[in-house]
Amino acid sequence: MAKKQFSASITVFLSLIFVLVAALVLTIAESARTISQKLYMQTALNSAMESLFSEFHRPLWENYRIYALEYRDDKLLQEELEGFTSLYTEAKDLFPCKVEKEDFLFPNRGILCADHYFEEEVLEYMPALLAKDAIEFLGEKKEDAEALASLEDFQKKEKESKSIEELQKNYSLSHRDIEALEGLIETIDMECKACATQHKNAAKALSAHNPGAFYSSCAGFTAGLERIQQTVPRYQSTADSLREKVAQLRQHFEEEKLNLEEDGIAAIEAELSSYDQYLDAEGSIRQNIEALPPKCDSLKAQAETVKQEVKDFEEWLEEEREARRENEDEEDDDEEDLSQEIQDFYHSAEAEWNSFSLPAYSGQVTKINKQNRKALENLRNLGKKKLLEYLLPEGVPCPSDDEKYAVPPGFSTNSKANPLQVGLLGEYSLRYFHSYHKKDDDKSIPYSGANGMEVEYLIHQKKSDYANLSAQVLSLLAFREAMNFIYIMKSPEMREEAKAFVTAFLAVTLNPIVIEVFTLFVIGIWAFAQSLIDVRQLLDDKRVPLMHSEESWRLSLSHLLTFNLNEEGGDENQGTHGLSYQDYCRAFLFASGCLSQSKVNDRMLYCMEKNIQSTVSEKESQFQLDHCLYFLSTDAGIKSKHSLYHKGFLESLGLRPEERYQFTLHSDYKYKNLSH
């Protein structure tokens, strides 16, 4: 029986197949392990970042609901991340990874007080807050869009008030020129009448053959003519100045017209119209007045001629008498002989004197009650010094004048906020920063415990509480004055009342244009006085309507000359409707934010840092916002080794494979503020 022959090549081939299949399986397994290892370490890195950022600054969150990670340097961050990832690197059998602190790099980071990160975090938080506690405006809870519409309307009014305030300042300056013009006209009229009186006295002296009295009256007459000549150039320069100022006022009005609504435009147009009418009438008056100096020159020459004739006659008369005294025979009869000559001369001189065409002002003359005018101007001057002390309610102390705020605040952020977001940022400011209250309570004191004029600082950026509240009061006063001025100008009854006040207490004149100009002056004072009452009400924790009504208007024009703020309080039912002091702060914050929200953000950051350093319950004197992270990017270098192959085979082939290999993982973390 023959034996079968088997080839060894089959066994070798099968062995090779087994080796290749095993290598493929192990390669796939190692690849899967490597991928799993990367996913595992990515999870570890992400978890370490979350653990790191869970160590947010507690006082910052507790007082301002802001998440931020305080750090001193990168080494501290590296040590923290190494510690958090060590829990994952202990699984050495399956994932033999190793991460050292030097392997953590930070290619990108966001500091809370840089760029727009603070603003971003606040805007992430506000919807959660307002879901529980909506914005209150005009005493009512409002949705975001509804509150925004109210704030935008107020912003327009605020712009209008600033334009009207500026125009009113210029109007006031021009009004003083009109006052000066009318005063100069009155002076010219008085001097003309004084010249007429001196002329009459001189004529009487000539009639009485009294040269001494004539010389005195003639000197007075000439001096009066010179005073007229000196006054006319002052009148001309004042009139020219008025024309220039009115032209500038008209130009300024055209520039500010875009900020004015129809009511404001109508009010300013009425003022400018009164000026235009005055200047038109002034043209004919000026012709009359400018004709006086040449006439005065002619009269002075004529008066000098008559005076010289009298002197010459008196010298001749004295010489004649002296000559006749030397002749004793005629001594008794010399006066009788000379009396006819004396009478003839003085009769001729008197006739020549009376032939003068005297200077006279033929226009209307305005007599201003200077005492009442001074009282009104003193009322306006209340806004120039110690206004805050005057307006604060009784018993409310003045804030400190110590400098406690930095100007500028020392931060430089950016802003991407749209108008709705500006409103939300303003609402955040009101809820987490302190502002003026007549009396603080649990609701008015923020979490930080601060009690300064922080909101006022956010708006006005002054160095002290006193300066910030004073600036806020001036803003309120300007806004209320503009609204009151428009209200009066829209009321025919109040305008007629102001006109009657002018004719009764301020100016006696038959010139209706002058009455109209002074009426507008009184309306401005009336609006200002009412604004003083309005601001006192706001500081007294009461409300003031955006635009007054007949029921809410408090100041009678009859009280203007004897104005006393403490006696103009109104009844208890008033002050319950309209905007509160907080509403005005909200609106001013919105206006400031629309102008430059980044600057408001800088001031908020300054107050936060200052309060954590000195005011909050857990003070940290070394706390700095520029050491607070809002987000962080991390690159981690992970060292590992392959587990499912042996390097001996590779070494037999002359290769020298690395025992370990390294790969880099990336992780980002940013706070998502969903605080409640």
C-alpha positions as CSV (number, residue, x, y, z in Angstrom):
1,M,0.0,0.0,0.0
2,A,1.5,3.3,-1.0
3,K,1.8,6.3,1.4
4,K,0.1,9.7,0.7
5,Q,2.5,12.6,0.3
6,F,1.5,15.9,2.2
7,S,3.1,19.3,1.3
8,A,4.3,21.5,4.2
9,S,3.4,24.6,2.2
10,I,-0.2,24.2,3.2
11,T,0.6,24.4,6.9
12,V,2.8,27.5,6.3
13,F,0.2,29.1,4.3
14,L,-2.4,28.6,7.0
15,S,0.0,29.9,9.6
16,L,0.5,33.0,7.6
17,I,-3.2,33.5,7.2
18,F,-3.7,33.1,10.9
19,V,-0.9,35.6,11.6
20,L,-2.4,38.1,9.2
21,V,-5.9,37.7,10.6
22,A,-4.7,38.0,14.1
23,A,-2.7,41.2,13.2
24,L,-5.7,42.6,11.5
25,V,-7.9,41.9,14.6
26,L,-5.3,43.3,17.0
27,T,-4.9,46.4,14.8
28,I,-8.6,47.0,14.7
29,A,-8.8,46.4,18.5
30,E,-5.9,48.8,19.1
31,S,-7.4,51.4,16.8
32,A,-10.7,51.1,18.7
33,R,-8.9,51.3,22.0
34,T,-7.0,54.4,20.8
35,I,-10.2,56.0,19.6
36,S,-11.9,55.1,22.9
37,Q,-8.9,56.5,24.8
38,K,-9.2,59.8,23.0
39,L,-12.9,60.0,23.7
40,Y,-12.2,59.0,27.3
41,M,-9.6,61.7,27.7
42,Q,-11.7,64.3,25.9
43,T,-14.4,63.5,28.4
44,A,-11.8,63.8,31.1
45,L,-10.6,67.2,29.8
46,N,-14.1,68.5,29.5
47,S,-15.0,67.3,32.9
48,A,-11.8,68.9,34.3
49,M,-12.8,72.2,32.7
50,E,-16.2,72.0,34.2
51,S,-14.8,71.2,37.6
52,L,-12.3,74.1,37.2
53,F,-15.1,76.6,36.3
54,S,-17.3,75.3,39.0
55,E,-14.9,77.1,41.4
56,F,-16.5,80.5,40.3
57,H,-16.1,83.5,42.5
58,R,-18.8,83.3,45.1
59,P,-19.1,86.9,46.2
60,L,-19.4,88.0,42.6
61,W,-22.2,85.6,42.0
62,E,-24.0,86.2,45.3
63,N,-24.0,90.0,44.9
64,Y,-24.3,90.5,41.2
65,R,-25.3,87.1,39.7
66,I,-22.2,87.0,37.5
67,Y,-20.1,83.9,37.0
68,A,-16.4,84.3,36.7
69,L,-13.4,82.2,37.6
70,E,-10.8,84.1,39.6
71,Y,-7.2,83.1,38.9
72,R,-3.7,84.5,39.7
73,D,-1.6,82.9,36.9
74,D,-1.4,80.1,34.4
75,K,0.5,77.8,36.7
76,L,-2.4,77.7,39.1
77,L,-4.8,76.8,36.3
78,Q,-2.4,74.0,35.1
79,E,-2.2,72.6,38.7
80,E,-5.9,72.6,39.0
81,L,-6.5,70.9,35.7
82,E,-3.8,68.3,36.4
83,G,-5.6,67.5,39.7
84,F,-9.0,67.1,38.0
85,T,-7.7,64.9,35.2
86,S,-5.7,62.6,37.5
87,L,-8.9,60.8,38.5
88,Y,-9.2,59.7,34.8
89,T,-5.5,58.9,34.2
90,E,-5.5,56.3,37.0
91,A,-7.1,53.8,34.7
92,K,-3.7,52.7,33.4
93,D,-4.5,49.2,32.2
94,L,-6.9,50.0,29.4
95,F,-6.0,53.7,28.9
96,P,-2.4,54.1,30.0
97,C,-2.4,58.0,29.7
98,K,-0.4,60.5,31.4
99,V,-0.9,64.3,31.6
100,E,1.5,66.6,33.4
101,K,0.7,70.2,34.3
102,E,3.2,71.6,31.8
103,D,1.2,69.8,29.1
104,F,-1.8,72.2,29.5
105,L,-1.6,75.3,27.3
106,F,-4.2,78.1,27.0
107,P,-4.3,79.5,23.4
108,N,-7.3,81.7,24.1
109,R,-9.1,83.2,27.1
110,G,-11.7,85.7,27.8
111,I,-11.4,88.1,30.8
112,L,-14.8,89.2,32.2
113,C,-13.9,92.9,31.9
114,A,-12.6,92.6,28.3
115,D,-14.5,93.0,25.0
116,H,-18.2,92.5,25.5
117,Y,-18.1,89.4,27.8
118,F,-19.6,91.1,30.9
119,E,-22.5,92.4,28.7
120,E,-23.0,89.0,27.2
121,E,-23.3,87.3,30.6
122,V,-25.8,89.9,31.9
123,L,-28.0,89.5,28.9
124,E,-28.0,85.7,29.3
125,Y,-29.2,86.2,32.9
126,M,-31.8,88.9,32.4
127,P,-34.5,86.8,30.6
128,A,-34.4,84.3,33.6
129,L,-34.8,87.2,36.0
130,L,-37.6,89.0,34.1
131,A,-39.5,85.8,33.7
132,K,-40.1,86.0,37.4
133,D,-40.2,89.8,37.9
134,A,-41.1,91.9,34.9
135,I,-40.0,95.5,34.3
136,E,-42.1,98.1,36.1
137,F,-42.5,101.4,34.3
138,L,-45.1,104.1,35.0
139,G,-46.3,102.0,38.0
140,E,-47.2,99.0,35.8
141,K,-45.5,95.7,35.0
142,K,-44.6,95.7,31.3
143,E,-43.3,93.1,28.8
144,D,-39.9,93.7,27.2
145,A,-41.2,95.1,23.9
146,E,-43.8,97.3,25.7
147,A,-41.2,98.7,28.1
148,L,-38.8,99.3,25.2
149,A,-41.4,101.4,23.3
150,S,-41.9,103.5,26.5
151,L,-38.2,104.0,26.9
152,E,-37.7,104.9,23.3
153,D,-40.5,107.5,23.5
154,F,-38.8,108.9,26.7
155,Q,-35.5,109.0,24.9
156,K,-37.0,111.2,22.2
157,K,-38.4,113.5,24.9
158,E,-35.0,113.5,26.6
159,K,-33.2,114.5,23.4
160,E,-35.9,117.2,22.9
161,S,-35.4,118.5,26.4
162,K,-31.7,118.9,25.9
163,S,-32.3,120.8,22.6
164,I,-34.9,123.0,24.2
165,E,-32.6,123.7,27.2
166,E,-29.8,124.8,24.9
167,L,-32.1,127.0,22.8
168,Q,-33.7,128.4,26.0
169,K,-30.2,129.4,27.2
170,N,-29.6,131.3,24.0
171,Y,-33.0,132.8,24.1
172,S,-32.4,134.0,27.7
173,L,-29.2,135.7,26.5
174,S,-31.0,137.4,23.6
175,H,-33.8,138.4,26.0
176,R,-31.3,140.3,28.1
177,D,-30.3,142.2,25.0
178,I,-33.9,143.2,24.4
179,E,-34.1,144.3,28.0
180,A,-30.9,146.3,27.5
181,L,-32.3,147.8,24.3
182,E,-35.6,148.8,26.0
183,G,-33.5,150.3,28.9
184,L,-31.4,152.3,26.5
185,I,-34.6,153.5,24.7
186,E,-36.0,154.6,28.1
187,T,-32.7,156.3,28.9
188,I,-32.7,158.2,25.6
189,D,-36.3,159.2,26.1
190,M,-35.5,160.4,29.7
191,E,-32.5,162.4,28.4
192,C,-34.6,164.0,25.7
193,K,-37.2,165.0,28.3
194,A,-34.4,166.2,30.6
195,C,-33.0,168.3,27.8
196,A,-36.5,169.8,27.2
197,T,-36.7,170.7,30.9
198,Q,-33.3,172.3,30.9
199,H,-34.2,174.2,27.6
200,K,-37.4,175.5,29.3
201,N,-35.5,176.6,32.4
202,A,-32.9,178.4,30.2
203,A,-35.8,180.2,28.3
204,K,-37.2,181.3,31.7
205,A,-33.8,182.6,32.7
206,L,-33.6,184.6,29.5
207,S,-37.1,185.9,30.1
208,A,-36.1,187.0,33.6
209,H,-32.9,188.6,32.2
210,N,-30.9,186.2,34.5
211,P,-27.7,185.3,32.7
212,G,-26.3,183.2,35.6
213,A,-29.4,180.9,35.7
214,F,-29.2,180.8,31.9
215,Y,-25.6,179.6,31.9
216,S,-26.4,176.9,34.4
217,S,-29.5,175.6,32.4
218,C,-27.6,175.9,29.2
219,A,-24.8,173.8,30.6
220,G,-27.3,171.2,31.7
221,F,-29.0,171.3,28.3
222,T,-25.6,170.7,26.5
223,A,-24.6,167.9,28.9
224,G,-28.0,166.2,28.2
225,L,-27.3,166.4,24.5
226,E,-23.9,164.8,25.0
227,R,-25.4,162.0,27.1
228,I,-27.8,161.3,24.3
229,Q,-24.9,161.1,21.8
230,Q,-23.1,158.7,24.1
231,T,-26.1,156.5,24.6
232,V,-27.0,156.1,20.9
233,P,-23.8,154.1,20.0
234,R,-24.5,151.8,22.9
235,Y,-28.0,151.3,21.5
236,Q,-26.6,150.6,18.0
237,S,-24.1,148.0,19.3
238,T,-26.7,146.3,21.4
239,A,-29.2,146.2,18.5
240,D,-26.5,144.7,16.2
241,S,-25.6,142.1,18.9
242,L,-29.3,141.2,19.2
243,R,-29.6,140.7,15.4
244,E,-26.5,138.4,15.4
245,K,-27.7,136.4,18.3
246,V,-31.2,135.9,16.8
247,A,-29.6,134.8,13.6
248,Q,-27.5,132.3,15.5
249,L,-30.5,131.2,17.5
250,R,-32.4,130.6,14.2
251,Q,-29.5,128.6,12.8
252,H,-29.1,126.6,16.0
253,F,-32.9,125.9,16.0
254,E,-32.6,124.5,12.4
255,E,-29.8,122.2,13.6
256,E,-31.7,121.0,16.6
257,K,-35.0,120.6,14.7
258,L,-34.4,116.9,14.2
259,N,-34.5,116.3,17.9
260,L,-37.7,118.2,18.4
261,E,-41.3,117.0,18.1
262,E,-44.2,119.1,16.7
263,D,-45.0,120.6,20.1
264,G,-41.4,121.6,20.8
265,I,-41.0,123.0,17.3
266,A,-44.2,125.1,17.7
267,A,-43.0,126.4,21.1
268,I,-39.6,127.5,19.8
269,E,-41.1,128.9,16.6
270,A,-43.3,131.2,18.7
271,E,-40.2,132.5,20.5
272,L,-38.3,133.2,17.3
273,S,-41.4,134.8,15.8
274,S,-41.6,137.3,18.7
275,Y,-37.9,138.2,18.1
276,D,-38.4,138.6,14.4
277,Q,-41.4,141.0,15.0
278,Y,-39.3,142.9,17.5
279,L,-36.4,143.3,15.1
280,D,-38.8,144.4,12.3
281,A,-40.2,147.1,14.6
282,E,-36.7,148.0,15.8
283,G,-35.8,149.1,12.3
284,S,-38.1,152.2,12.3
285,I,-37.1,152.9,16.0
286,R,-33.5,152.8,15.0
287,Q,-34.0,155.4,12.3
288,N,-35.5,157.7,14.8
289,I,-32.7,157.2,17.3
290,E,-29.9,157.4,14.8
291,A,-31.2,160.8,13.7
292,L,-30.6,162.2,17.2
293,P,-26.7,162.6,17.3
294,P,-26.6,165.0,14.3
295,K,-29.4,167.0,15.7
296,C,-27.6,167.1,19.1
297,D,-24.5,168.5,17.3
298,S,-26.5,171.2,15.7
299,L,-28.3,172.1,19.0
300,K,-25.0,172.3,20.8
301,A,-23.7,174.7,18.2
302,Q,-26.9,176.8,18.4
303,A,-26.8,176.8,22.2
304,E,-23.2,177.8,22.2
305,T,-24.1,180.7,19.8
306,V,-26.8,182.0,22.1
307,K,-24.6,181.6,25.1
308,Q,-21.8,183.5,23.5
309,E,-24.3,186.3,22.5
310,V,-25.4,186.5,26.1
311,K,-21.8,186.7,27.3
312,D,-20.9,189.4,24.7
313,F,-24.0,191.4,25.6
314,E,-23.3,191.1,29.4
315,E,-19.7,192.2,28.7
316,W,-20.9,195.2,26.7
317,L,-23.5,196.0,29.3
318,E,-20.9,196.0,32.0
319,E,-18.6,198.2,30.0
320,E,-21.4,200.6,29.2
321,R,-22.4,200.9,32.9
322,E,-18.8,201.5,33.9
323,A,-18.5,204.2,31.3
324,R,-21.7,205.9,32.5
325,R,-20.6,205.7,36.1
326,E,-17.7,207.9,35.2
327,N,-20.2,210.6,34.1
328,E,-21.8,211.6,37.4
329,D,-24.5,213.6,35.8
330,E,-26.0,210.5,34.1
331,E,-25.5,208.1,37.0
332,D,-29.1,208.2,38.2
333,D,-30.6,207.6,34.8
334,D,-28.2,204.9,33.4
335,E,-30.4,201.9,34.2
336,E,-33.5,203.6,32.8
337,D,-31.6,204.3,29.6
338,L,-30.2,200.7,29.4
339,S,-33.4,198.8,30.4
340,Q,-34.9,199.1,26.9
341,E,-31.7,197.7,25.4
342,I,-31.6,194.9,28.0
343,Q,-35.2,194.0,27.3
344,D,-34.8,194.1,23.5
345,F,-31.7,191.9,23.7
346,Y,-33.1,189.2,26.0
347,H,-36.4,189.2,24.1
348,S,-34.4,188.5,20.9
349,A,-32.2,185.9,22.6
350,E,-35.3,184.2,24.1
351,A,-36.9,184.0,20.7
352,E,-33.8,182.6,19.2
353,W,-33.5,180.0,22.0
354,N,-37.1,179.0,21.6
355,S,-36.6,178.4,17.9
356,F,-34.6,175.3,18.6
357,S,-35.9,172.0,17.3
358,L,-35.5,169.8,20.4
359,P,-34.5,166.1,20.4
360,A,-37.4,163.8,21.1
361,Y,-38.1,160.0,20.9
362,S,-41.4,159.5,19.3
363,G,-41.7,155.7,19.8
364,Q,-43.2,153.6,22.6
365,V,-41.2,153.5,25.8
366,T,-41.1,150.4,28.1
367,K,-40.8,150.8,31.8
368,I,-39.6,147.6,33.5
369,N,-40.4,146.9,37.1
370,K,-36.8,146.2,38.1
371,Q,-37.7,144.8,41.5
372,N,-40.1,142.2,40.1
373,R,-37.7,141.4,37.3
374,K,-34.9,140.8,39.9
375,A,-37.3,138.5,41.8
376,L,-37.8,136.4,38.7
377,E,-34.1,136.3,37.8
378,N,-33.3,135.3,41.4
379,L,-35.8,132.4,41.0
380,R,-33.9,131.3,37.9
381,N,-30.6,131.6,39.7
382,L,-31.7,129.0,42.2
383,G,-30.4,126.5,39.6
384,K,-26.8,127.8,39.8
385,K,-25.8,127.0,43.4
386,K,-26.7,124.6,46.2
387,L,-29.6,123.3,44.1
388,L,-29.4,119.8,45.7
389,E,-29.7,121.2,49.2
390,Y,-32.7,123.3,48.1
391,L,-34.6,120.4,46.5
392,L,-34.0,117.6,48.9
393,P,-37.1,116.9,51.1
394,E,-37.0,118.0,54.6
395,G,-35.1,115.6,56.8
396,V,-33.2,113.9,54.0
397,P,-29.4,114.4,54.4
398,C,-27.2,115.6,51.6
399,P,-24.9,112.8,50.3
400,S,-21.2,113.0,51.0
401,D,-18.9,115.1,48.8
402,D,-16.0,112.7,49.4
403,E,-14.5,111.4,46.2
404,K,-15.2,107.7,46.1
405,Y,-15.6,106.9,42.4
406,A,-12.9,106.7,39.7
407,V,-13.2,109.0,36.7
408,P,-12.6,107.4,34.3
409,P,-13.4,104.0,35.8
410,G,-10.3,102.1,34.5
411,F,-12.0,99.5,32.3
412,S,-12.4,99.5,28.6
413,T,-15.1,97.2,27.3
414,N,-17.0,96.9,24.0
415,S,-20.7,96.7,23.5
416,K,-22.9,95.0,20.9
417,A,-26.2,95.7,22.5
418,N,-29.3,96.6,20.5
419,P,-31.9,99.0,21.9
420,L,-33.8,96.1,23.6
421,Q,-30.7,94.8,25.2
422,V,-29.7,98.3,26.3
423,G,-33.0,98.4,28.2
424,L,-32.2,95.0,29.8
425,L,-28.8,96.2,30.9
426,G,-30.4,99.3,32.4
427,E,-32.8,97.1,34.3
428,Y,-29.9,95.0,35.6
429,S,-28.2,98.2,36.8
430,L,-31.3,99.3,38.7
431,R,-31.6,96.0,40.5
432,Y,-28.0,95.4,41.4
433,F,-26.7,98.9,42.1
434,H,-27.9,101.4,44.7
435,S,-29.6,104.7,43.8
436,Y,-31.1,107.6,45.6
437,H,-34.1,106.8,47.8
438,K,-35.8,109.1,50.3
439,K,-35.5,106.2,52.8
440,D,-33.8,102.9,52.2
441,D,-35.5,99.6,52.9
442,D,-34.9,96.0,52.1
443,K,-36.1,96.4,48.5
444,S,-33.9,99.5,47.8
445,I,-30.6,98.1,49.2
446,P,-29.0,95.7,46.6
447,Y,-27.4,92.4,47.5
448,S,-24.0,94.1,47.8
449,G,-25.2,96.3,50.7
450,A,-23.9,99.4,48.8
451,N,-25.7,102.7,49.8
452,G,-24.0,105.2,47.5
453,M,-25.4,106.9,44.4
454,E,-24.2,104.1,42.1
455,V,-26.9,104.3,39.4
456,E,-26.4,108.1,39.3
457,Y,-22.6,107.4,38.8
458,L,-23.4,105.0,35.9
459,I,-25.3,107.8,34.2
460,H,-23.2,110.9,35.0
461,Q,-19.7,109.5,36.0
462,K,-18.9,112.1,38.8
463,K,-16.4,111.5,41.6
464,S,-18.7,111.8,44.6
465,D,-22.2,110.9,45.6
466,Y,-23.0,114.6,46.0
467,A,-21.8,115.4,42.5
468,N,-23.6,112.4,40.9
469,L,-26.9,113.2,42.6
470,S,-26.5,116.9,41.8
471,A,-26.0,116.0,38.1
472,Q,-29.0,113.8,38.2
473,V,-31.1,116.6,39.7
474,L,-29.9,119.0,37.0
475,S,-30.9,116.5,34.3
476,L,-34.3,116.0,35.9
477,L,-34.7,119.8,36.2
478,A,-33.8,120.4,32.5
479,F,-36.2,117.6,31.3
480,R,-39.1,118.7,33.5
481,E,-38.6,122.4,32.5
482,A,-38.7,121.5,28.8
483,M,-41.9,119.4,29.2
484,N,-43.5,122.2,31.3
485,F,-42.5,124.9,28.8
486,I,-44.2,122.9,26.0
487,Y,-47.3,122.4,28.1
488,I,-47.7,126.1,28.8
489,M,-47.1,127.0,25.2
490,K,-49.9,124.6,24.1
491,S,-52.3,126.2,26.6
492,P,-53.9,129.5,25.3
493,E,-55.4,130.1,28.7
494,M,-51.9,129.9,30.4
495,R,-50.3,132.1,27.7
496,E,-53.0,134.8,28.3
497,E,-52.4,134.5,32.0
498,A,-48.7,135.1,31.5
499,K,-49.4,138.1,29.3
500,A,-51.6,139.6,31.9
501,F,-48.9,139.0,34.5
502,V,-46.4,140.9,32.3
503,T,-48.6,144.0,31.9
504,A,-49.6,144.0,35.6
505,F,-46.2,143.3,37.3
506,L,-43.3,143.4,35.0
507,A,-43.4,145.9,32.1
508,V,-45.5,149.0,31.4
509,T,-45.6,149.5,27.7
510,L,-48.1,150.0,24.8
511,N,-45.9,148.0,22.5
512,P,-47.6,144.6,22.0
513,I,-44.4,143.1,20.6
514,V,-42.5,143.9,23.7
515,I,-45.3,142.4,25.8
516,E,-45.1,139.2,23.8
517,V,-41.3,139.0,24.3
518,F,-41.6,139.4,28.0
519,T,-44.5,137.0,28.1
520,L,-42.2,134.3,26.8
521,F,-39.7,135.2,29.4
522,V,-42.3,134.8,32.1
523,I,-43.4,131.5,30.6
524,G,-39.8,130.2,30.8
525,I,-39.6,131.2,34.5
526,W,-43.0,129.7,35.2
527,A,-42.0,126.4,33.6
528,F,-38.7,126.4,35.6
529,A,-40.5,127.1,38.9
530,Q,-42.9,124.2,38.3
531,S,-39.9,121.9,37.4
532,L,-38.5,122.7,40.9
533,I,-41.7,121.4,42.4
534,D,-41.6,118.4,40.1
535,V,-38.1,117.4,41.1
536,R,-38.9,117.9,44.8
537,Q,-41.8,115.5,44.3
538,L,-39.6,112.9,42.6
539,L,-37.0,113.2,45.4
540,D,-39.9,112.7,47.9
541,D,-40.7,109.3,46.4
542,K,-43.7,110.6,44.5
543,R,-44.6,110.6,40.8
544,V,-44.8,113.3,38.2
545,P,-46.6,112.9,34.8
546,L,-44.5,113.0,31.7
547,M,-46.7,115.9,30.5
548,H,-48.8,117.8,33.0
549,S,-52.5,118.2,32.9
550,E,-54.8,120.9,34.4
551,E,-55.3,118.7,37.5
552,S,-51.5,117.9,38.1
553,W,-50.2,121.5,37.5
554,R,-49.4,123.0,40.9
555,L,-47.9,126.5,40.6
556,S,-50.2,129.5,40.2
557,L,-48.7,132.4,38.4
558,S,-49.8,134.7,41.2
559,H,-47.2,132.9,43.5
560,L,-44.3,133.4,41.1
561,L,-43.0,136.6,42.7
562,T,-43.2,135.1,46.2
563,F,-42.3,131.6,45.2
564,N,-41.6,129.3,48.2
565,L,-40.9,125.6,47.3
566,N,-42.0,124.4,50.8
567,E,-45.4,126.0,50.3
568,E,-46.1,124.5,46.9
569,G,-46.6,120.9,47.9
570,G,-50.1,120.3,46.5
571,D,-52.7,118.0,48.0
572,E,-52.3,114.4,49.0
573,N,-53.9,113.0,45.9
574,Q,-51.2,114.5,43.7
575,G,-47.9,112.7,43.1
576,T,-49.5,109.3,42.7
577,H,-49.6,109.1,38.9
578,G,-46.8,109.3,36.3
579,L,-43.1,108.5,36.5
580,S,-41.2,107.9,39.7
581,Y,-37.6,108.7,40.3
582,Q,-36.7,105.1,39.5
583,D,-38.5,105.4,36.2
584,Y,-36.4,108.5,35.3
585,C,-33.3,106.6,36.3
586,R,-34.4,103.8,34.0
587,A,-35.0,106.2,31.2
588,F,-31.7,108.0,31.7
589,L,-29.8,104.7,31.7
590,F,-31.5,103.8,28.5
591,A,-30.5,107.1,26.9
592,S,-26.9,106.9,28.2
593,G,-26.7,103.3,26.9
594,C,-28.0,104.2,23.5
595,L,-25.3,106.8,23.4
596,S,-22.5,104.6,24.7
597,Q,-23.4,101.4,26.5
598,S,-19.8,100.4,26.8
599,K,-19.1,103.3,29.1
600,V,-22.0,102.4,31.3
601,N,-20.6,98.8,31.4
602,D,-17.2,100.1,32.4
603,R,-18.7,102.0,35.4
604,M,-20.7,98.9,36.4
605,L,-17.5,96.8,36.5
606,Y,-15.8,99.5,38.5
607,C,-18.6,99.5,41.1
608,M,-18.6,95.7,41.3
609,E,-14.9,95.5,41.9
610,K,-14.9,98.3,44.5
611,N,-17.8,96.8,46.4
612,I,-16.3,93.4,46.6
613,Q,-13.1,94.9,47.8
614,S,-14.8,97.0,50.5
615,T,-18.6,96.6,50.9
616,V,-19.9,93.1,50.6
617,S,-20.1,90.7,53.6
618,E,-17.1,88.7,52.4
619,K,-14.7,91.5,51.5
620,E,-11.7,90.7,49.4
621,S,-9.3,93.7,49.4
622,Q,-7.1,92.2,46.6
623,F,-10.0,91.2,44.3
624,Q,-9.5,92.3,40.7
625,L,-11.9,91.8,37.8
626,D,-9.0,91.6,35.3
627,H,-8.1,88.3,37.0
628,C,-11.6,86.8,36.4
629,L,-12.1,84.4,33.5
630,Y,-15.3,84.3,31.5
631,F,-14.2,81.6,29.1
632,L,-11.0,79.5,28.5
633,S,-9.6,77.4,25.7
634,T,-7.2,74.6,26.6
635,D,-4.9,72.4,24.6
636,A,-3.8,69.3,26.6
637,G,-0.9,67.2,25.5
638,I,-1.8,63.5,26.3
639,K,1.0,60.9,26.5
640,S,0.1,57.3,26.0
641,K,1.3,53.9,24.7
642,H,0.0,51.1,22.6
643,S,-1.3,48.1,24.6
644,L,-2.1,45.4,22.0
645,Y,1.2,44.8,20.2
646,H,4.8,43.9,21.1
647,K,7.6,45.9,19.7
648,G,10.0,42.9,19.6
649,F,9.0,42.0,16.1
650,L,9.6,45.6,15.0
651,E,13.0,45.6,16.6
652,S,13.8,42.3,14.8
653,L,13.3,44.2,11.6
654,G,15.7,46.9,12.7
655,L,13.1,49.5,13.8
656,R,13.2,51.4,17.0
657,P,9.6,52.4,17.8
658,E,8.8,54.9,20.5
659,E,7.5,53.4,23.7
660,R,5.0,56.2,24.1
661,Y,3.2,58.5,21.7
662,Q,1.5,61.9,22.3
663,F,-1.7,63.5,21.0
664,T,-3.3,66.8,21.7
665,L,-6.9,67.4,22.8
666,H,-8.8,70.7,22.8
667,S,-11.5,72.0,25.1
668,D,-13.4,75.2,25.5
669,Y,-15.6,76.3,28.4
670,K,-17.7,79.5,28.7
671,Y,-20.2,80.3,31.4
672,K,-23.8,80.1,30.5
673,N,-25.6,82.3,32.9
674,L,-29.0,80.8,33.7
675,S,-29.2,81.9,37.3
676,H,-32.5,82.2,39.0
